[in-house]
C-alpha cells in the first residue's frame, strides 16, 4: 500500500521567519513514517517546504492539523476524498474537535497516534477504516500525577508555588501558578 503523509502549510505570524517551518518539521509525521510496517511504502510531503502534489493516487492519505492550518487540511482531504482515496486526520486540532473533523476525513486519530498507527494502516489495507481511533486518555493535571504516585497531594491554582513533596512527579518551578497542599 502507498501511504502519503501530509503536513499542510503553516500560517506565518508577524514574528515568524521563513525558516521556522523549515527548521521545525513535523516530528509526528516522521514518527508515523518510521512506525509504518515495512510492507508499505511511505511518501511524506511538507507544504511548508514545497508545493504539494495532489494529482497522485496513494492508497491512503494521513494529514496532521493544527488550528492555524485546519482549513487547509480539510481542503486537501476533500481533493483526495473526491477521488475515493481514504483520508485520516490527526494532530492537535483534530484531537480537539473530532466531531467537526469527521465531516472532512474518513477517519480521525484522537490523541497520540504512535500506538494506533499500525492498526490504522492495517484497517485501511483491509478496507475497514473505523471513523475514530483513540488511544488511552492521560491526565496532565498535577493532582492526578501525584495520586498516581500514591501521595495525597493535590494541586490547585493559586499564588506562587510552594515546595513540592519529594515524591511528587511534577516540578512546581515549571508552573509557578500552581501550589501543592
Secondary structure as GFF3:
##gff-version 3
##sequence-region A 1 181
A	DSSP	beta_strand	2	7	.	.	.	ID=ss1
A	DSSP	alpha_helix	20	23	.	.	.	ID=ss2
A	DSSP	alpha_helix	27	35	.	.	.	ID=ss3
A	DSSP	beta_strand	41	46	.	.	.	ID=ss4
A	DSSP	beta_strand	60	64	.	.	.	ID=ss5
A	DSSP	three_ten_helix	67	69	.	.	.	ID=ss6
A	DSSP	alpha_helix	70	81	.	.	.	ID=ss7
A	DSSP	beta_strand	86	90	.	.	.	ID=ss8
A	DSSP	alpha_helix	92	96	.	.	.	ID=ss9
A	DSSP	alpha_helix	98	101	.	.	.	ID=ss10
A	DSSP	beta_strand	107	110	.	.	.	ID=ss11
A	DSSP	alpha_helix	117	125	.	.	.	ID=ss12
A	DSSP	beta_strand	132	134	.	.	.	ID=ss13
A	DSSP	alpha_helix	142	148	.	.	.	ID=ss14
A	DSSP	beta_strand	155	157	.	.	.	ID=ss15
A	DSSP	three_ten_helix	172	174	.	.	.	ID=ss16
A	DSSP	beta_strand	178	180	.	.	.	ID=ss17
###
